Amino acid sequence: MLVAEVRAADVQQINEFRAQIEGLAARLAASRMTPEQIEELQKIHAALDRSAAEMDIDTFVTQDRAFHALLARGAQNRYVEDALGKLYNLHLRLWCSTHHFAVA
C-alpha cells in the first residue's frame, strides 16, 4: 500500500482544521454531555495523566482515542463526530510517522 507524503503545509492545515472542529465539539459537549459521560471523561483524563507520567505510549494512545471519541459523541452532532473521527485517525497516522511508530 502506498501512502501519500504529507508536507509541512498539510500538517499545518490539518492542525488548524482540527483545532476548530475540536473547539466546536468541546463547546457542544459542555452543554450536552450526560453526567455519566462527564464522569467517564474525567476517568479517561486521569488515565491519560497516569500514562503520560509513566511514559506508557500504548495506554496513552488508547486513552487519547477514547477521550476524543467520547468528546465527539458528547457533542451530539453526527457530522462533528464523523469529522473528528477522521481527523483523529489522520492525526495519529501523522504522529506515528514522525515518531517512527507503526500504526496498528
Secondary structure in CASP SS format (residue, H / E / C, confidence):
PFRMAT SS
TARGET T0000
AUTHOR 0000-0000-0000
METHOD secondary structure of the structure
MODEL  1
M C 1.00
L C 1.00
V C 1.00
A C 1.00
E C 1.00
V C 1.00
R C 1.00
A H 1.00
A H 1.00
D H 1.00
V H 1.00
Q H 1.00
Q H 1.00
I H 1.00
N H 1.00
E H 1.00
F H 1.00
R H 1.00
A H 1.00
Q H 1.00
I H 1.00
E H 1.00
G H 1.00
L H 1.00
A H 1.00
A H 1.00
R H 1.00
L H 1.00
A H 1.00
A H 1.00
S H 1.00
R H 1.00
M C 1.00
T C 1.00
P H 1.00
E H 1.00
Q H 1.00
I H 1.00
E H 1.00
E H 1.00
L H 1.00
Q H 1.00
K H 1.00
I H 1.00
H H 1.00
A H 1.00
A H 1.00
L H 1.00
D H 1.00
R H 1.00
S H 1.00
A H 1.00
A H 1.00
E C 1.00
M C 1.00
D C 1.00
I H 1.00
D H 1.00
T H 1.00
F H 1.00
V H 1.00
T H 1.00
Q H 1.00
D H 1.00
R H 1.00
A H 1.00
F H 1.00
H H 1.00
A H 1.00
L H 1.00
L H 1.00
A H 1.00
R H 1.00
G H 1.00
A C 1.00
Q C 1.00
N C 1.00
R H 1.00
Y H 1.00
V H 1.00
E H 1.00
D H 1.00
A H 1.00
L H 1.00
G H 1.00
K H 1.00
L H 1.00
Y H 1.00
N H 1.00
L H 1.00
H H 1.00
L H 1.00
R H 1.00
L H 1.00
W H 1.00
C H 1.00
S H 1.00
T H 1.00
H H 1.00
H C 1.00
F C 1.00
A C 1.00
V C 1.00
A C 1.00
END
